[in-house]
Amino acid sequence: MNFQQLRSVRETVRQGFNLTLVAEALHTSQPGVSRQIKELEDELGVELFVRAGRRLMGLTPPGQTALPIVERLLQEADNLKRAGADFAQQDRGLLTVAATHTQARYALPTAVRDFRGAHPQVTLHLQQGSPRQIAQLVLSGQADIGVATEALADYPDLVTLPCYRWTHVVVVPPGHALAQESAAGRALTLQRLAQFPLITYEAGYTGRSHIDQAFGRDGIAVDIVLSAMDADVIKTYVELGLGVGVIASVAFDIGRDAPLQALDARHLFATNTTRVAVKRGAWLRDYALDFIHTFAPTLTRERVRQALAAEPGESFDI
């Protein structure tokens, strides 16, 4: 048994049992992948894959049992390499952070700047995606750290820690009726907001679930004329007069976003929590722990390590 055989099994499942894609991912040949799998099956004395001719169709029951063990063995091998690198290279290496656009654009820049100042020999790779894409990047080992508001806490194989809480604001163009009413001291309500076409985030992004829940709870029909992943896109179409925007409060800057006006909506929608996620059981190099602490000062090295050692299902508060 060797690690190449284990990688062939894991990658076959990841690539949907397409051996051509597996060979490309592992930088080898398709016959080579088939040989590695067959040699492992011969050594174990069981077939791991269901076959139709030469095609692999899925996992057999023994394969389903073996896959989590294969994952753990490969993760521990990776952990061993990272632990060795910590001592051999100290403060040098690559750190991959996956984040949503809102986090990458508005929440992370200061932390990235400060981290780069403290760790100039660490190459930082920033990837953007949806919360579910971010979760998959961390779970697959393609990212060391994930940062998002939605979805991360839904994955039991991720350790997620709260970083900060935030609320939404309603964004309107100059002279809008809602801005005038706010200036006159009239409180914004969901019923009044629903009288205007809305522009906000796509489902699954940046607290959109709390927006939908608020209107749904009160049985209020709402006309969402445009949805986007990017707060800057939302603000652009608000400026064009297509509707009223609902965005994260961290995505609005009075100076940068003038002449738009932001109206406080914390009383309308539930508070959101941005979380940092790492793969359960993964070894985090010291500079990865430093990055998390730089982004969320309450998350010390000790607290993150405590969370990594905790049992699945244990929760952590800000």
C-alpha positions as CSV (number, residue, x, y, z in Angstrom):
1,M,0.0,0.0,0.0
2,N,1.3,3.5,-0.9
3,F,0.1,7.0,-0.9
4,Q,-0.2,7.2,-4.7
5,Q,-2.8,4.3,-4.5
6,L,-4.7,6.2,-1.9
7,R,-4.6,9.4,-3.9
8,S,-5.9,7.5,-6.9
9,V,-8.9,6.3,-4.9
10,R,-9.7,9.7,-3.4
11,E,-9.3,11.6,-6.7
12,T,-11.5,9.0,-8.5
13,V,-14.4,9.9,-6.2
14,R,-13.7,13.6,-6.4
15,Q,-13.8,13.5,-10.2
16,G,-17.0,11.6,-10.4
17,F,-15.3,8.3,-11.4
18,N,-14.0,9.8,-14.6
19,L,-10.5,8.3,-14.9
20,T,-9.5,10.8,-17.6
21,L,-10.0,13.7,-15.2
22,V,-8.3,11.7,-12.4
23,A,-5.2,11.2,-14.6
24,E,-5.1,14.9,-15.4
25,A,-5.5,15.9,-11.7
26,L,-2.7,13.5,-10.6
27,H,-0.4,14.2,-13.6
28,T,-0.3,10.6,-14.7
29,S,-1.9,8.3,-17.3
30,Q,-5.3,6.7,-17.1
31,P,-3.8,3.2,-17.2
32,G,-1.6,4.2,-14.4
33,V,-4.6,5.2,-12.3
34,S,-6.3,2.0,-13.1
35,R,-3.3,0.0,-12.1
36,Q,-2.9,1.9,-8.8
37,I,-6.5,1.2,-7.9
38,K,-6.3,-2.5,-8.9
39,E,-3.1,-3.1,-6.9
40,L,-4.7,-1.6,-3.8
41,E,-7.9,-3.7,-4.3
42,D,-5.7,-6.8,-4.7
43,E,-3.8,-6.0,-1.5
44,L,-7.0,-5.4,0.5
45,G,-8.8,-8.4,-1.0
46,V,-12.0,-6.5,-1.9
47,E,-13.2,-4.4,-4.8
48,L,-13.6,-0.7,-3.9
49,F,-15.5,0.4,-7.1
50,V,-18.5,-0.8,-8.9
51,R,-17.5,-1.5,-12.5
52,A,-19.4,-1.7,-15.9
53,G,-16.8,-3.1,-18.2
54,R,-13.8,-0.8,-17.8
55,R,-15.8,2.1,-16.4
56,L,-16.1,2.9,-12.7
57,M,-19.6,3.6,-11.7
58,G,-19.5,4.2,-8.0
59,L,-18.2,2.8,-4.7
60,T,-19.0,-0.7,-3.4
61,P,-19.9,-1.1,0.3
62,P,-16.3,-1.9,1.1
63,G,-15.3,1.2,-0.9
64,Q,-17.7,3.4,1.1
65,T,-16.2,2.1,4.3
66,A,-12.6,2.6,3.1
67,L,-13.0,6.1,1.7
68,P,-13.1,8.0,5.1
69,I,-10.1,6.0,6.2
70,V,-8.3,6.9,2.9
71,E,-9.2,10.6,3.5
72,R,-7.8,10.5,7.1
73,L,-4.6,8.8,6.0
74,L,-3.9,11.4,3.3
75,Q,-4.8,14.2,5.6
76,E,-2.4,13.0,8.3
77,A,0.3,12.6,5.7
78,D,-0.3,16.3,4.7
79,N,-0.3,17.3,8.4
80,L,3.0,15.6,8.8
81,K,4.5,17.6,5.9
82,R,3.1,20.8,7.3
83,A,4.4,20.1,10.8
84,G,7.9,19.4,9.3
85,A,7.7,22.6,7.3
86,D,6.9,24.6,10.4
87,F,10.2,23.6,11.9
88,A,12.2,23.6,8.7
89,Q,11.0,26.8,7.1
90,Q,9.5,28.6,10.1
91,D,7.8,31.7,8.5
92,R,7.9,30.8,4.8
93,G,5.3,29.2,2.6
94,L,1.9,29.5,1.0
95,L,-1.4,30.4,2.6
96,T,-4.6,30.0,0.7
97,V,-7.7,31.9,1.9
98,A,-11.1,31.4,0.3
99,A,-13.6,34.1,0.9
100,T,-16.8,35.6,-0.6
101,H,-16.6,38.8,-2.5
102,T,-18.0,40.9,0.4
103,Q,-15.3,39.5,2.8
104,A,-12.5,39.8,0.3
105,R,-13.5,43.3,-0.8
106,Y,-14.5,44.9,2.5
107,A,-13.5,42.8,5.6
108,L,-10.2,41.2,4.7
109,P,-8.0,44.1,3.2
110,T,-6.8,45.4,6.5
111,A,-6.0,42.0,7.9
112,V,-4.2,41.0,4.6
113,R,-2.1,44.2,4.8
114,D,-1.1,43.7,8.5
115,F,-0.4,40.0,7.9
116,R,1.8,40.7,4.9
117,G,3.7,43.2,7.0
118,A,4.3,40.7,9.7
119,H,5.0,37.7,7.4
120,P,6.6,39.1,4.2
121,Q,7.9,35.7,3.2
122,V,4.5,34.0,3.1
123,T,2.8,34.0,-0.3
124,L,-0.9,34.7,0.2
125,H,-3.3,33.3,-2.3
126,L,-6.9,34.7,-2.1
127,Q,-9.7,32.8,-3.8
128,Q,-13.3,34.0,-4.2
129,G,-16.4,32.0,-4.5
130,S,-19.8,31.2,-3.0
131,P,-20.1,30.0,0.6
132,R,-20.6,26.4,-0.6
133,Q,-17.7,26.7,-3.0
134,I,-15.5,28.0,-0.1
135,A,-16.6,25.1,2.1
136,Q,-15.6,22.6,-0.6
137,L,-12.2,24.3,-1.2
138,V,-11.4,23.9,2.5
139,L,-12.7,20.4,2.7
140,S,-10.7,19.3,-0.3
141,G,-7.5,20.9,1.1
142,Q,-7.3,23.4,-1.8
143,A,-7.7,26.3,0.7
144,D,-6.3,26.5,4.3
145,I,-8.9,28.9,5.6
146,G,-12.4,29.9,4.5
147,V,-14.3,33.1,5.4
148,A,-18.0,33.5,4.8
149,T,-21.3,34.4,6.5
150,E,-23.6,31.6,5.2
151,A,-23.3,27.8,4.8
152,L,-20.0,27.2,6.6
153,A,-21.6,26.0,9.8
154,D,-23.6,23.4,7.9
155,Y,-20.6,21.2,7.3
156,P,-19.7,18.8,10.2
157,D,-16.2,18.2,8.8
158,L,-15.4,21.9,9.1
159,V,-14.5,23.7,12.4
160,T,-16.1,27.1,12.2
161,L,-15.4,30.0,14.6
162,P,-17.3,33.3,14.7
163,C,-15.3,36.4,13.8
164,Y,-17.7,39.4,13.9
165,R,-21.4,40.3,13.7
166,W,-22.9,42.7,11.2
167,T,-26.3,44.0,10.0
168,H,-27.8,45.1,6.7
169,V,-28.5,48.6,5.4
170,V,-31.0,49.8,2.8
171,V,-29.3,51.8,0.1
172,V,-31.2,54.5,-1.9
173,P,-30.4,57.1,-4.5
174,P,-30.4,60.8,-3.6
175,G,-33.9,62.3,-3.0
176,H,-35.6,58.9,-2.7
177,A,-38.8,58.8,-0.7
178,L,-37.4,56.5,1.9
179,A,-34.5,58.9,2.5
180,Q,-36.9,61.8,3.0
181,E,-39.0,59.8,5.4
182,S,-36.0,58.8,7.4
183,A,-34.9,62.5,7.6
184,A,-38.4,63.3,8.9
185,G,-38.0,60.7,11.6
186,R,-40.3,58.0,10.2
187,A,-39.0,54.5,11.0
188,L,-38.5,52.2,8.1
189,T,-40.7,49.1,8.0
190,L,-40.7,45.9,6.0
191,Q,-44.2,46.8,4.7
192,R,-42.9,50.2,3.4
193,L,-39.7,48.7,2.0
194,A,-41.7,46.1,0.1
195,Q,-43.5,48.8,-1.8
196,F,-40.3,49.3,-3.9
197,P,-38.4,47.0,-6.2
198,L,-35.5,45.5,-4.4
199,I,-31.9,44.7,-5.4
200,T,-29.9,42.5,-3.1
201,Y,-27.7,39.4,-2.9
202,E,-28.2,36.1,-4.6
203,A,-29.6,33.3,-2.4
204,G,-26.9,31.8,-0.2
205,Y,-24.8,35.0,-0.1
206,T,-24.1,37.6,2.6
207,G,-27.1,37.1,4.8
208,R,-29.7,36.8,2.1
209,S,-31.4,34.1,4.1
210,H,-32.2,36.6,6.9
211,I,-33.7,39.0,4.3
212,D,-36.0,36.2,2.9
213,Q,-36.9,35.1,6.4
214,A,-37.9,38.5,7.6
215,F,-40.3,39.1,4.7
216,G,-41.5,35.5,4.8
217,R,-42.2,35.6,8.6
218,D,-44.6,38.5,8.1
219,G,-46.1,37.1,4.9
220,I,-45.0,40.1,2.9
221,A,-44.6,39.7,-0.9
222,V,-41.5,41.4,-2.2
223,D,-40.3,42.2,-5.7
224,I,-36.6,41.4,-6.1
225,V,-35.8,42.7,-9.5
226,L,-32.1,42.0,-9.5
227,S,-29.8,39.8,-7.4
228,A,-26.0,39.7,-7.4
229,M,-23.0,38.3,-5.5
230,D,-21.3,41.7,-5.4
231,A,-22.4,44.7,-3.3
232,D,-20.6,47.0,-5.8
233,V,-22.9,45.7,-8.5
234,I,-26.0,46.2,-6.3
235,K,-25.0,49.8,-5.6
236,T,-24.4,50.5,-9.3
237,Y,-27.9,49.5,-10.2
238,V,-29.4,51.4,-7.3
239,E,-27.6,54.5,-8.7
240,L,-29.3,53.8,-12.1
241,G,-32.7,53.9,-10.4
242,L,-33.6,50.2,-10.9
243,G,-34.6,49.8,-7.3
244,V,-33.7,50.0,-3.6
245,G,-30.6,48.0,-2.4
246,V,-30.2,45.8,0.6
247,I,-26.5,45.2,1.3
248,A,-24.1,44.4,4.2
249,S,-23.4,47.4,6.4
250,V,-19.6,46.7,6.0
251,A,-20.1,47.2,2.2
252,F,-21.1,50.9,2.5
253,D,-18.7,53.8,2.9
254,I,-20.1,57.3,3.2
255,G,-17.2,58.9,1.3
256,R,-16.7,56.3,-1.3
257,D,-20.4,55.6,-2.1
258,A,-21.7,59.2,-2.2
259,P,-24.2,60.3,-3.3
260,L,-26.1,57.1,-2.3
261,Q,-27.6,57.1,1.2
262,A,-27.7,54.2,3.6
263,L,-30.6,53.7,6.0
264,D,-30.2,51.5,9.1
265,A,-32.0,48.2,8.7
266,R,-30.8,46.3,11.8
267,H,-34.3,46.4,13.2
268,L,-35.7,44.7,10.1
269,F,-33.3,41.8,9.5
270,A,-31.5,39.4,11.9
271,T,-27.9,40.0,12.8
272,N,-25.4,38.0,10.7
273,T,-22.2,36.3,11.9
274,T,-19.2,36.0,9.7
275,R,-17.2,32.8,10.4
276,V,-13.7,31.5,9.7
277,A,-13.5,27.8,8.8
278,V,-10.8,25.2,8.7
279,K,-10.9,21.5,8.0
280,R,-11.4,19.4,11.1
281,G,-8.2,17.5,11.9
282,A,-6.0,19.7,9.7
283,W,-2.6,20.9,10.8
284,L,-2.5,24.7,10.7
285,R,0.9,26.2,10.4
286,D,1.8,29.0,12.8
287,Y,1.4,31.7,10.2
288,A,-2.1,30.4,9.4
289,L,-3.1,30.8,13.0
290,D,-1.6,34.3,12.9
291,F,-3.7,35.2,9.9
292,I,-6.9,34.1,11.7
293,H,-5.9,36.1,14.8
294,T,-5.1,39.2,12.6
295,F,-8.5,39.0,11.0
296,A,-10.4,38.2,14.2
297,P,-8.4,39.3,17.3
298,T,-10.6,37.2,19.7
299,L,-9.4,34.0,17.9
300,T,-6.1,33.4,19.5
301,R,-3.8,30.5,18.6
302,E,-5.0,28.7,21.8
303,R,-8.6,29.2,21.0
304,V,-8.3,27.9,17.5
305,R,-6.3,24.9,18.6
306,Q,-8.9,24.2,21.3
307,A,-11.7,24.3,18.7
308,L,-9.7,21.9,16.4
309,A,-9.4,19.5,19.3
310,A,-13.1,19.7,20.3
311,E,-15.8,17.1,19.5
312,P,-18.0,17.7,16.4
313,G,-21.1,19.7,17.2
314,E,-19.5,21.8,19.9
315,S,-20.3,25.5,19.3
316,F,-18.2,28.6,20.0
317,D,-19.5,32.1,20.6
318,I,-17.9,35.5,19.8
